[in-house]
Amino acid sequence: MTRRQTVLAAVILLAVANMIGTGAHKFSAAHLRKELVVPPDLDRYDSAELAGAPNTPSVMASRGGGARWPRRRHRGGSSTISESVSNLVKSIVGVGILGVPAGVAAFGDSPGALVPALAAIIFMGLVSAYTFGLIGQVCSWTGASSYGEAWEKSVGTRTAWIPSLSCTIDCFGGNISFSMVLADTFKRLFEAMTGGSISRTNALLVVTVFVLLPLCLLKNLSSLAPFSLLGCLGTLYTLIAMGVRYFDGSYQLPHGKFIADIPAELQPVTEGMNGASSIFDPRAFILVSMLSKSFSSHFVAPQFHAALLNNTPKRFSTVVLLAFGTSILCTLAVTSFGYLTFGGSSSGLILSNYSPRDKLIGLSYAAAGVSILFSYPLCFAGGRDGLIDLAGVPSERRTDAFRCLVTVLALAFITATAAFVTDLSTSLALRGATLGNALVYIYPALMFRAAVASKNRKCGVDDLATIKEQRNVRLATACGILGVGTGILGTKIVLERWRGS
């Protein structure tokens, strides 16, 4: 086994160990937790401790950081750290990571391009973890339990429609990506089981009418929640299957076992000239945009904060670091195995590169399809209900017939879009460059800055911020600027690529 293969084997073993061992919440990088922990909130102190707060040394925090905050009463839900980590990993790691190898292929076609790509994955994952932690701190200060409420209590109610609209569009965008994967998945499964052929559009129509529509019309979706575990298990199986196929050489040119089954445009291209230096190609922003979406679960950060038992900043930071660390490892492994196997020909859905006769990968298709089927209505309900709320429909008009009509119209739009757009990587990159950057980098920065300013005003002091708060305000601002810059450039590059395809 070569050194490269040894390193990749270590990556996958670490990913598996993290997914299995999330109960062990002792994290070795304890110093990183400090970057996510900012001073506690004033809203949860005893009233007696807050009396005369601005003039009390125990409350007043000097710029030197010597003053102490009073003892706080921690609250929260009933979820343990291991349960929260497991649920957050399932929320982050989804079908989107199967498109990341195509993000590397957008600018590279040799193994060297993987090195800066992996560095970008780690960097973007850590930045996403940081901004996720910022939202938790805002919720700790304000008592908010939803993304919209956190915005209302920090930035203000007049602009609360902005994050609500973003979350609604993002939910429908997620359904479009799901439908795209389901179209390819059920087309492949139908052809494998029957030996016949079916077009991608017809496969999508069949699964939409006979499976997705009945699921989306369900009134109570709580019965589908346990099936979310299938997504995590399916991702783990896919990761292992891709690793096996990379190491056994089944897709190596020129004599790989399955090479003859693959169309010429999907066969491996791993000996090109675009290596590590190609990261400076503007097309690298396609990968960056995809990563903005790959680590995007920030709209549920307030729910995770509220559900965590004894949700101190330290405990919440532990959940965030363990969950995002595991998600980063999974993304590294899938990207490495997919790109090193197919290189510059990596498709928007990396499973599409594999042979239809490959039963090991065929099970990955099935696992992905089943996982999406049970996740689809949960995501759809968020978009549909958000749309109804934004439209200001009164409660008396929200009848079963009205919801049914909205469901049919929304599902028809999603299906038509998924039939027209066939490149998953383009869809993920565009969502990442727009909604992903907003929800992950820009909005958390705005909320945190506003929350710090609001906390100072409540104390009647112009500048109560500690050194750590000041540093976090600057870091949050940098994250916001990063989101704006990558969003503008990423959107431009993605649209140019889409027009040229």
C-alpha positions as CSV (number, residue, x, y, z in Angstrom):
1,M,0.0,0.0,0.0
2,T,1.4,3.4,-1.0
3,R,1.7,6.4,1.4
4,R,-1.2,8.1,-0.3
5,Q,-3.4,5.0,0.2
6,T,-2.3,4.8,3.8
7,V,-3.3,8.4,4.4
8,L,-6.7,8.0,2.8
9,A,-7.3,4.8,4.8
10,A,-6.6,6.7,7.9
11,V,-9.1,9.4,6.9
12,I,-11.9,7.0,6.4
13,L,-11.1,5.1,9.6
14,L,-11.3,8.4,11.5
15,A,-14.6,9.3,9.9
16,V,-16.1,6.0,10.8
17,A,-14.7,6.2,14.4
18,N,-16.2,9.6,14.8
19,M,-19.6,8.6,13.5
20,I,-19.7,5.6,15.8
21,G,-18.2,7.1,18.8
22,T,-20.0,10.4,19.1
23,G,-20.9,9.5,22.6
24,A,-17.3,10.1,23.7
25,H,-17.6,13.9,23.9
26,K,-14.2,14.6,25.3
27,F,-12.5,16.5,22.5
28,S,-8.7,16.8,22.4
29,A,-8.6,20.2,20.8
30,A,-9.9,21.9,23.9
31,H,-8.2,25.2,23.0
32,L,-10.4,25.5,19.9
33,R,-13.5,25.5,22.1
34,K,-12.4,28.8,23.6
35,E,-12.8,30.5,20.2
36,L,-16.5,29.5,20.1
37,V,-17.2,30.5,23.7
38,V,-18.1,34.1,24.3
39,P,-19.1,35.6,27.6
40,P,-22.5,34.5,29.0
41,D,-25.7,36.4,28.6
42,L,-27.3,38.9,30.9
43,D,-30.9,37.7,30.3
44,R,-30.4,34.6,32.5
45,Y,-29.0,36.1,35.6
46,D,-31.0,36.6,38.8
47,S,-32.6,40.0,39.0
48,A,-30.8,40.7,42.2
49,E,-27.5,40.2,40.5
50,L,-28.5,42.6,37.7
51,A,-29.6,45.4,40.0
52,G,-27.3,48.3,39.3
53,A,-25.5,46.1,36.7
54,P,-23.5,48.9,35.0
55,N,-21.9,49.9,38.3
56,T,-21.3,46.5,39.7
57,P,-17.7,45.2,39.4
58,S,-18.9,41.6,39.2
59,V,-21.0,42.4,36.1
60,M,-18.8,45.1,34.6
61,A,-16.2,43.5,32.3
62,S,-13.1,45.6,31.9
63,R,-11.1,45.6,28.6
64,G,-8.4,43.7,30.4
65,G,-10.9,40.9,31.0
66,G,-10.3,40.8,34.8
67,A,-13.9,41.4,35.9
68,R,-16.1,38.3,36.3
69,W,-19.7,37.8,35.2
70,P,-22.1,36.7,37.9
71,R,-23.2,33.1,38.2
72,R,-25.9,32.1,35.7
73,R,-28.7,29.6,35.7
74,H,-28.3,27.3,32.8
75,R,-31.4,25.8,31.1
76,G,-32.1,23.8,28.0
77,G,-33.9,20.7,26.9
78,S,-33.2,17.0,27.5
79,S,-30.7,16.1,24.7
80,T,-27.4,14.8,25.9
81,I,-24.2,15.8,24.1
82,S,-23.9,12.5,22.3
83,E,-27.5,12.7,21.1
84,S,-27.1,16.3,19.9
85,V,-23.9,15.5,18.1
86,S,-25.5,12.5,16.3
87,N,-28.6,14.6,15.3
88,L,-26.5,17.5,14.1
89,V,-24.2,15.2,12.0
90,K,-27.3,13.8,10.3
91,S,-28.5,17.4,9.7
92,I,-25.2,18.5,8.1
93,V,-24.1,15.4,6.2
94,G,-26.4,14.7,3.3
95,V,-26.6,14.0,-0.4
96,G,-24.7,17.3,-1.0
97,I,-21.3,15.8,-0.3
98,L,-21.7,13.5,-3.3
99,G,-21.4,16.6,-5.5
100,V,-18.2,17.9,-3.9
101,P,-15.8,15.8,-6.1
102,A,-17.3,17.7,-9.1
103,G,-16.3,20.9,-7.4
104,V,-12.7,19.8,-7.4
105,A,-13.0,18.7,-11.0
106,A,-14.3,22.2,-11.9
107,F,-10.7,23.5,-11.7
108,G,-8.4,20.4,-11.5
109,D,-7.8,17.1,-13.4
110,S,-4.8,15.7,-11.6
111,P,-4.3,14.3,-8.0
112,G,-2.4,17.4,-7.0
113,A,-5.6,19.5,-7.2
114,L,-6.9,17.5,-4.3
115,V,-4.4,19.0,-1.8
116,P,-5.8,22.6,-1.8
117,A,-9.3,21.3,-2.2
118,L,-9.0,19.4,1.1
119,A,-7.5,22.4,2.8
120,A,-10.5,24.4,1.5
121,I,-12.9,21.8,3.0
122,I,-11.3,22.0,6.4
123,F,-11.2,25.8,6.4
124,M,-14.8,26.3,5.3
125,G,-16.0,23.6,7.7
126,L,-14.3,25.3,10.6
127,V,-15.6,28.7,9.6
128,S,-19.1,27.2,9.4
129,A,-18.7,25.7,12.8
130,Y,-17.7,29.1,14.2
131,T,-20.7,30.9,12.8
132,F,-23.0,28.1,14.0
133,G,-21.6,28.7,17.5
134,L,-22.2,32.4,17.1
135,I,-25.9,31.7,16.6
136,G,-26.0,29.6,19.7
137,Q,-24.5,32.5,21.7
138,V,-27.1,34.9,20.3
139,C,-29.8,32.5,21.4
140,S,-28.2,32.3,24.8
141,W,-28.3,36.0,25.2
142,T,-31.8,36.6,23.8
143,G,-33.6,33.4,24.7
144,A,-34.5,32.8,21.0
145,S,-35.5,29.3,20.0
146,S,-35.7,29.7,16.2
147,Y,-33.6,31.4,13.5
148,G,-36.2,34.0,12.7
149,E,-36.7,34.8,16.4
150,A,-32.9,35.2,16.9
151,W,-32.9,37.7,14.1
152,E,-36.0,39.5,15.5
153,K,-34.4,39.8,19.0
154,S,-31.0,40.9,17.8
155,V,-31.3,42.8,14.5
156,G,-35.0,43.8,14.7
157,T,-38.5,42.8,13.7
158,R,-38.8,45.1,10.6
159,T,-36.4,43.0,8.6
160,A,-37.3,39.6,10.1
161,W,-38.8,38.6,6.7
162,I,-35.4,38.5,5.2
163,P,-34.1,35.3,7.0
164,S,-37.6,33.8,6.8
165,L,-37.7,34.2,3.1
166,S,-34.1,32.8,2.8
167,C,-34.9,29.7,4.8
168,T,-38.1,29.1,2.8
169,I,-36.3,29.3,-0.5
170,D,-33.5,27.2,0.8
171,C,-35.9,24.4,1.8
172,F,-37.4,24.4,-1.7
173,G,-33.9,24.4,-3.1
174,G,-33.1,21.4,-1.0
175,N,-36.1,19.6,-2.4
176,I,-35.0,20.4,-6.0
177,S,-31.6,18.8,-5.2
178,F,-33.4,15.8,-3.7
179,S,-35.6,15.5,-6.8
180,M,-32.5,15.6,-9.1
181,V,-30.9,12.7,-7.2
182,L,-34.1,10.7,-7.1
183,A,-34.5,11.1,-10.8
184,D,-31.1,9.6,-11.4
185,T,-31.4,7.0,-8.7
186,F,-34.8,5.6,-9.7
187,K,-33.8,5.6,-13.4
188,R,-30.8,3.5,-12.6
189,L,-32.7,1.2,-10.2
190,F,-35.5,0.7,-12.7
191,E,-33.1,-0.2,-15.5
192,A,-31.1,-2.5,-13.2
193,M,-34.2,-4.4,-12.0
194,T,-36.1,-4.7,-15.3
195,G,-33.4,-4.6,-17.9
196,G,-35.4,-2.0,-19.8
197,S,-34.9,1.7,-20.1
198,I,-36.7,4.8,-18.9
199,S,-35.9,8.5,-19.3
200,R,-34.8,10.6,-16.4
201,T,-37.8,12.8,-16.7
202,N,-40.3,9.9,-16.7
203,A,-38.5,8.3,-13.7
204,L,-38.9,11.6,-11.8
205,L,-42.6,12.0,-12.7
206,V,-43.3,8.4,-11.5
207,V,-41.6,8.8,-8.2
208,T,-43.1,12.3,-7.7
209,V,-46.7,11.3,-8.4
210,F,-46.8,7.9,-6.6
211,V,-44.3,8.5,-3.8
212,L,-43.4,12.1,-3.0
213,L,-46.9,13.6,-3.4
214,P,-48.6,11.2,-0.9
215,L,-45.7,11.7,1.6
216,C,-45.9,15.5,1.3
217,L,-49.6,15.5,1.9
218,L,-49.2,13.7,5.2
219,K,-50.6,15.9,8.1
220,N,-48.3,14.4,10.8
221,L,-44.7,13.9,9.8
222,S,-43.4,12.8,13.2
223,S,-43.6,9.1,12.1
224,L,-40.9,9.8,9.5
225,A,-38.4,11.2,12.0
226,P,-36.9,7.8,13.0
227,F,-36.1,7.1,9.3
228,S,-33.6,10.0,9.3
229,L,-31.1,7.6,10.8
230,L,-31.1,5.8,7.3
231,G,-29.4,8.9,5.9
232,C,-26.5,8.7,8.2
233,L,-26.1,4.9,7.7
234,G,-26.5,5.3,3.9
235,T,-23.7,8.0,3.9
236,L,-21.4,5.8,5.9
237,Y,-22.1,2.8,3.6
238,T,-21.4,5.0,0.5
239,L,-18.2,6.3,2.0
240,I,-17.0,2.8,2.6
241,A,-18.1,1.5,-0.8
242,M,-16.3,4.4,-2.6
243,G,-13.2,3.6,-0.6
244,V,-13.3,-0.1,-1.5
245,R,-13.6,0.7,-5.2
246,Y,-10.7,3.2,-5.0
247,F,-8.3,0.7,-3.3
248,D,-9.3,-2.3,-5.4
249,G,-8.6,-0.5,-8.6
250,S,-11.9,-1.5,-10.3
251,Y,-12.0,1.9,-12.1
252,Q,-8.3,2.3,-13.0
253,L,-7.3,2.8,-16.6
254,P,-6.8,0.9,-18.8
255,H,-7.8,-2.5,-17.5
256,G,-10.1,-1.8,-14.5
257,K,-12.9,-4.3,-14.0
258,F,-15.7,-1.8,-14.8
259,I,-14.0,0.6,-17.2
260,A,-15.7,-0.9,-20.2
261,D,-19.2,-0.2,-18.8
262,I,-18.6,3.6,-18.4
263,P,-19.3,6.2,-21.1
264,A,-16.1,7.9,-22.4
265,E,-17.1,11.3,-20.8
266,L,-17.3,9.6,-17.4
267,Q,-14.1,7.6,-17.5
268,P,-11.3,8.7,-15.2
269,V,-9.2,11.7,-16.1
270,T,-6.4,11.8,-13.5
271,E,-3.3,12.6,-15.5
272,G,-4.0,16.2,-16.5
273,M,-2.0,19.3,-16.1
274,N,-4.2,21.2,-13.6
275,G,-2.8,20.4,-10.2
276,A,-2.4,22.3,-7.0
277,S,-1.8,25.6,-8.6
278,S,-5.1,25.5,-10.3
279,I,-6.8,26.5,-7.0
280,F,-6.1,30.1,-8.2
281,D,-8.4,29.5,-11.2
282,P,-11.6,31.5,-10.8
283,R,-13.5,28.2,-11.3
284,A,-12.3,27.2,-7.8
285,F,-15.1,29.4,-6.5
286,I,-17.5,26.7,-7.6
287,L,-16.0,24.4,-5.0
288,V,-16.1,27.2,-2.4
289,S,-19.7,27.8,-3.1
290,M,-20.6,24.1,-2.8
291,L,-18.8,24.0,0.5
292,S,-20.9,26.9,1.8
293,K,-23.9,24.7,1.3
294,S,-22.3,21.4,2.4
295,F,-21.9,22.6,6.0
296,S,-25.2,24.6,6.1
297,S,-27.5,23.6,9.0
298,H,-27.4,27.0,10.7
299,F,-31.2,27.6,10.5
300,V,-31.7,24.8,13.1
301,A,-28.9,26.1,15.4
302,P,-31.4,27.7,17.8
303,Q,-33.3,24.4,18.1
304,F,-30.2,22.5,18.9
305,H,-29.2,25.1,21.5
306,A,-32.6,25.0,23.1
307,A,-32.7,21.1,23.1
308,L,-29.3,20.6,24.7
309,L,-29.4,19.6,28.4
310,N,-27.6,22.2,30.5
311,N,-26.8,24.3,27.4
312,T,-23.8,26.2,28.7
313,P,-21.5,27.8,26.1
314,K,-18.9,25.2,26.8
315,R,-21.3,22.2,26.3
316,F,-22.8,23.7,23.1
317,S,-19.3,24.4,21.7
318,T,-18.4,20.8,22.3
319,V,-21.5,19.7,20.4
320,V,-20.6,22.0,17.5
321,L,-17.0,21.0,17.3
322,L,-17.6,17.2,17.4
323,A,-20.5,17.4,14.9
324,F,-18.7,19.6,12.4
325,G,-15.4,17.7,12.9
326,T,-17.2,14.5,12.0
327,S,-18.9,16.1,9.0
328,I,-15.6,17.5,7.8
329,L,-14.0,14.1,8.0
330,C,-16.9,12.5,6.0
331,T,-16.6,15.2,3.3
332,L,-12.8,14.8,3.1
333,A,-13.2,11.0,2.6
334,V,-16.0,11.2,0.0
335,T,-14.2,13.9,-1.9
336,S,-10.8,12.1,-1.8
337,F,-12.2,8.7,-2.9
338,G,-14.4,10.2,-5.6
339,Y,-11.9,12.6,-7.1
340,L,-8.9,10.2,-6.9
341,T,-11.0,7.6,-8.7
342,F,-12.4,9.7,-11.5
343,G,-10.4,13.0,-11.4
344,G,-11.5,15.7,-13.9
345,S,-14.5,13.6,-15.1
346,S,-16.2,13.6,-11.7
347,S,-19.9,14.2,-12.3
348,G,-22.3,16.3,-10.3
349,L,-23.5,13.2,-8.6
350,I,-20.4,11.1,-8.2
351,L,-22.3,7.9,-8.0
352,S,-23.2,8.4,-11.7
353,N,-19.6,7.8,-12.7
354,Y,-19.7,4.2,-11.4
355,S,-20.8,1.2,-13.6
356,P,-24.4,0.1,-13.6
357,R,-23.1,-3.4,-13.0
358,D,-21.3,-2.4,-9.8
359,K,-23.6,-4.0,-7.2
360,L,-21.6,-2.5,-4.3
361,I,-22.3,1.1,-5.6
362,G,-25.8,0.0,-6.6
363,L,-26.6,-0.4,-2.9
364,S,-25.4,3.1,-2.3
365,Y,-27.9,4.3,-4.9
366,A,-30.7,2.5,-3.1
367,A,-29.6,3.7,0.3
368,A,-29.5,7.3,-1.0
369,G,-32.9,7.0,-2.6
370,V,-34.6,5.6,0.5
371,S,-32.9,8.2,2.8
372,I,-34.1,11.1,0.5
373,L,-37.6,9.7,0.3
374,F,-38.1,10.0,4.1
375,S,-36.3,13.3,4.4
376,Y,-38.1,14.9,1.4
377,P,-41.4,15.7,3.1
378,L,-39.7,17.1,6.2
379,C,-37.8,19.6,4.1
380,F,-40.8,20.3,1.9
381,A,-43.1,21.1,4.9
382,G,-40.6,23.7,6.1
383,G,-40.7,25.4,2.7
384,R,-44.5,25.2,2.2
385,D,-45.3,26.4,5.7
386,G,-42.8,29.2,5.5
387,L,-44.3,30.3,2.2
388,I,-47.8,30.4,3.7
389,D,-46.5,32.4,6.7
390,L,-44.7,34.9,4.4
391,A,-47.9,35.3,2.4
392,G,-49.8,36.2,5.5
393,V,-52.5,33.7,5.0
394,P,-54.9,33.9,8.0
395,S,-55.4,30.7,10.1
396,E,-59.0,30.3,9.1
397,R,-58.0,30.0,5.4
398,R,-55.4,27.3,6.1
399,T,-57.7,24.4,5.4
400,D,-56.7,21.0,4.3
401,A,-57.9,21.8,0.8
402,F,-55.7,25.0,0.7
403,R,-52.6,23.1,2.0
404,C,-53.3,20.4,-0.6
405,L,-53.4,23.0,-3.4
406,V,-50.2,24.7,-2.2
407,T,-48.5,21.3,-2.0
408,V,-49.4,20.3,-5.5
409,L,-48.3,23.6,-7.0
410,A,-45.1,23.8,-5.1
411,L,-44.2,20.1,-5.9
412,A,-45.0,20.7,-9.6
413,F,-42.6,23.7,-9.7
414,I,-39.9,21.7,-7.9
415,T,-40.3,18.7,-10.3
416,A,-40.2,20.9,-13.4
417,T,-37.0,22.6,-12.2
418,A,-35.4,19.3,-11.3
419,A,-36.3,17.9,-14.8
420,F,-34.7,20.9,-16.4
421,V,-31.5,21.2,-14.3
422,T,-29.6,18.0,-14.4
423,D,-26.2,18.9,-12.9
424,L,-26.3,18.5,-9.1
425,S,-23.0,20.3,-8.7
426,T,-24.3,23.4,-10.4
427,S,-27.5,23.4,-8.3
428,L,-25.4,23.0,-5.0
429,A,-22.9,25.7,-6.1
430,L,-25.6,28.3,-6.9
431,R,-27.5,27.6,-3.7
432,G,-24.2,27.9,-1.8
433,A,-23.1,31.1,-3.4
434,T,-26.4,32.8,-2.6
435,L,-28.5,31.3,0.2
436,G,-25.6,29.3,1.8
437,N,-23.4,32.3,2.2
438,A,-26.2,34.4,3.6
439,L,-27.5,31.8,6.1
440,V,-24.0,30.6,7.2
441,Y,-21.8,33.7,7.1
442,I,-23.6,36.9,6.6
443,Y,-26.8,36.6,8.8
444,P,-24.9,35.1,11.8
445,A,-22.4,37.9,11.7
446,L,-25.2,40.6,11.6
447,M,-27.1,38.9,14.5
448,F,-24.0,38.6,16.7
449,R,-22.9,42.2,16.2
450,A,-26.4,43.4,16.9
451,A,-26.7,41.2,19.9
452,V,-23.5,42.5,21.5
453,A,-24.6,46.1,20.9
454,S,-28.1,45.3,22.3
455,K,-26.5,43.8,25.4
456,N,-24.4,46.9,26.0
457,R,-27.5,49.1,25.7
458,K,-29.5,47.1,28.2
459,C,-26.7,47.7,30.7
460,G,-26.7,51.4,30.0
461,V,-23.0,51.3,29.0
462,D,-21.7,52.2,25.6
463,D,-18.8,49.7,25.7
464,L,-19.2,46.7,28.0
465,A,-17.6,44.3,25.5
466,T,-14.8,42.1,26.8
467,I,-11.7,41.5,24.8
468,K,-13.1,38.1,23.7
469,E,-16.4,39.7,22.6
470,Q,-14.4,42.4,20.7
471,R,-12.4,39.7,19.0
472,N,-15.5,37.7,18.1
473,V,-17.2,40.8,16.7
474,R,-14.2,41.3,14.4
475,L,-14.1,37.6,13.4
476,A,-17.9,37.7,12.8
477,T,-17.4,40.7,10.6
478,A,-14.7,39.0,8.7
479,C,-17.0,36.0,8.2
480,G,-19.7,38.3,6.9
481,I,-17.2,39.9,4.4
482,L,-16.1,36.4,3.4
483,G,-19.7,35.5,2.7
484,V,-20.3,38.6,0.6
485,G,-17.2,38.2,-1.5
486,T,-17.4,34.5,-2.2
487,G,-21.1,34.9,-2.8
488,I,-20.7,37.6,-5.5
489,L,-17.8,35.8,-7.2
490,G,-19.3,32.3,-6.8
491,T,-22.6,33.4,-8.3
492,K,-20.9,35.0,-11.3
493,I,-18.7,31.9,-12.0
494,V,-21.6,29.4,-11.6
495,L,-23.9,31.4,-13.9
496,E,-21.2,31.7,-16.5
497,R,-20.5,27.9,-16.3
498,W,-24.3,27.2,-16.5
499,R,-24.7,29.4,-19.6
500,G,-21.7,27.8,-21.3
501,S,-22.9,24.2,-20.6
